[in-house]
Amino acid sequence: MAVEIPPLVKPSRLRRRAGLGGECLAEFLGTFVLISFGCGVVAMAVAALPGSGRTAGPTTFFLGTGDWLLITWGWAMAVVFGIYVAGGVSGAHLNPAVTLAFAVRRKFPWVKVLPYWASQVAGALAGAALVFAVYHDAIDAFDAAMKGPKTGGHTLASFSIFATFPAPYFNGGIWGPLIDQIVGTAFLVMLVVAVIDLRNTAVKANLGPLVIGFVVAAIGMSYGANAGYAINPARDFGPRLLTWLAGWKDLAFPGSLSGAFSAYWWIPIVGPLVGGVIGVLVYDLFIGDVLHVRAQKGLPPEPGRTRPTTSDDE
């Protein structure tokens, strides 16, 4: 906005926010927005729409792939607006895997990594708490109407509103979901650094957040069903902590369901952290290093094009 907006906080206190403190506040709020809209769209699909009489029954959801598109595009928009909120202050990592990858290969200060992580987890927990406060009536009605195994009166379906779990075809195995999280997050970080790399065909005119939202949608459509495509330790851990506090018990921590999966909670943390580093390394090995050499030699960056030639008469 062109109009000068006076600060809400006294200048003496405001100066403390100019550095890391302000960046952590931005990461908190950006992640809060991400989870509020991301978990919010899942709450709509799983509990609110069925309970409001807008589906065939109070427990009827996910009848087709179109329902999954609602989830993927909802999370995509959540990412877009989270980045727009925080991007100008902190860079809008909103994801510990992104923060770690940037520390490894983008000169992000290591001293800021843990504060960013803490802010992201706190923002995710707060966002999940907001969704639970808004939708707890719908969730309670959904769980009461559902048949089958329940943990603390809650079902695995309602747990999926907040955190992730592996598909049944993994038969409780670790490696399948772990590899899924590594691959999904590697794609996420690889494409994020491609989008923001000014040496490449970087997105301009402040459209970067929108394109990154498309990246999240693409990952959800291509790799979402295996393990819920957390691809973000804070996105899973913060809401998982909320569900544990709210009564989902073993479904949250240690992340176990009898006969299905056990001690799953660490996989959406470790997998994305590993995958994020792999993603930035792969991009730099295949693309970043090439762009670096071309820049040093003064070669044109446009792929497939040669330098214009001039004749002696010109």
Secondary structure, 3 states (H helix, E strand, C coil): CCCCCCCCCCHHHHHHHHCHHHHHHHHHHHHHHHHHHHHHHHHHHHHHHHHCCCCCCCCCCCCCHHHHHHHHHHHHHHHHHHHHHHHHHHCCCCCHHHHHHHHHHCCCCHHHHHHHHHHHHHHHHHHHHHHHHHHHHHHHHHHHHCCCCCECCECHHHHCCCCCCCCHHHCCCCHHHHHHHHHHHHHHHHHHHHHHCCCCCCCCCCCHHHHHHHHHHHHHHHHCCCCCCCCCHHHHHHHHHHHHHHCCHHHCCCCCECCCECCCCCHHHHHHHHHHHHHHHHHHHHHHHHHHHHHHHCCCCCCCCCCCCCCCCC
